[in-house]
């Protein structure tokens, strides 16, 4: 099969190449998915799991990309809950080869059925961003109706979904970002927008939840915004500054089939929009990975037609 691979950590994105690899093996409780569309995160080449498995062994050449939408072609021993020929989507394992390939082996529990009326390119943009937004807001911050949440990076992949989910649950949503993103964030359902570069966003008042995707100084300054009993939740880095009378936590997204199904239902109902920017073929995946162009929405790799 054809796949995008990387062999040398020092070369970074310039080391990404399209080559032939053996067809993946379906281990126990795995499925093999014929990839129709794949999502990737540009920071993947900095992740330790890109270069070594859970036992610390070198696993190069590595295939990046950890969001997949496609069709099940094979079941591993003991696999249940999915069938051959079924459309599925979800995240792939961090420490195994990813989705920038024609086929990928995935633990069945990572995947959820994909309704026939959701395009693979849209589904491939949803797993990590959607699960991260859901888990940050509801599992970790326990956001409820009537509370106020401030979402940093509200026009980004995670932030844009967090804004929509928080709005739907009945929270008052404040989004932050660049001024150019103001209309986008308000259109997604935010009640207010703050320009991180021009506005004194610390003067916005205290909030029940801060959802941070940026880290650094933005994360540190956000601790003062959390009212007593509130939560500062971040996916960027462990917090070093904490609210005086609240919680601060860092988390890494986890697979969740039931949550993926909830997100898919919202897509079908029109309650959730996923921002897909460019769609490029597998042969152009290395260029897409290396691109520094700021494209509104996710860049998705189309590997096969539905």
Secondary structure, DSSP 8 states (H G I E B T S, - for coil): -EEEEB--GGGGGGG-EEEE-------TTEEEEEEEEEE--GGGGGSGGGTB-TTS-B--SB----EEEEEEEEE-TT--S--TT-EEEEE--TTS--SSBSEEEEEGGGEEE--TTS-HHHHTTTHHHHHHHHIIIIIIS---TT-EEEETTTTSHHHHHHHHHHHHHT-EEEEEE-GGGHHHHHHTT-SEEEETTTS-GGGG--EEEEEESS-HHHHHHHGGGEEEEEEEEESSS--SS--TTSEEEE------HHHHHHHHHHHHHTS----EEEEEEGGGHHHHHH-----SSEEEEE-S--
